Amino acid sequence: MTFVRTKLKLERMRPGEILSVRLRGEEPLRNVPRAARDEGHDILGVESHGDTYIVTIRRT
């Protein structure tokens, strides 16, 4: 479900725009960056903030 929301947001963005996604748990942390890469987007970084992760994605 997390990537579905992320994908919908990315689809509304213009190429080159940056999206930061807050994730909790190991499964979303594995799935969201992988799925975004599979869609052709760039993963700019993953930051850990305790039990939350921030994934930064550039829309291509």
Beta strands, then each sheet from edge to edge (+ up, - down):
strand 1: 18-24
strand 2: 42-49
strand 3: 52-58
sheet 1: 1+ 3- 2+
end
